Amino acid sequence: MRLLKTIRHSGLFSNSVESSEAREKLKKDEPDNYEGKFTRARDLRFLEEAKSTN
């Protein structure tokens, strides 16, 4: 399942990745700011919920 489409808007760029790859990347990620830690936890939760419903 592809989660993200490649987009270019206002200088932002995102690549499409499989949900399993996204989970692995997030698990290895170490945010360097306070908000990033919460964003990482939120996104991992979304991916885990998506995995459990498929």
C-alpha positions in Angstrom: 0.0 0.0 0.0 1.4 3.4 -1.0 0.9 6.0 1.7 2.3 9.1 0.2 2.2 10.5 -3.3 5.2 12.5 -4.5 4.4 16.1 -4.1 6.2 19.4 -4.6 4.6 22.4 -3.0 6.2 25.5 -1.4 9.6 23.9 -1.5 8.5 20.6 0.2 9.2 17.3 -1.3 7.9 13.9 -0.3 8.6 10.4 -1.7 6.1 7.6 -1.9 7.1 4.6 0.2 5.4 1.3 1.2 3.8 1.4 4.6 6.3 -1.3 5.9 9.2 0.8 4.8 7.7 3.9 6.4 7.4 2.1 9.7 11.0 0.9 9.6 12.2 4.4 8.8 10.2 6.0 11.6 11.4 3.4 14.1 15.0 4.3 13.3 14.4 8.0 13.2 15.7 10.1 16.1 14.0 13.5 16.0 16.2 16.4 17.1 13.5 18.7 18.4 10.7 18.5 20.9 7.8 18.5 18.5 9.4 15.9 16.3 9.3 13.3 19.1 5.5 13.7 19.2 5.1 13.7 15.4 7.2 10.5 15.2 5.0 8.7 17.9 1.8 9.9 16.2 2.9 8.8 12.7 4.0 5.4 14.0 0.6 4.9 15.7 -1.2 5.8 12.4 1.0 3.3 10.5 0.4 0.5 13.1 -3.3 1.1 13.0 -3.4 1.0 9.2 -1.4 -2.3 9.3 -3.8 -3.9 11.8 -6.9 -3.0 9.7 -5.5 -4.6 6.5 
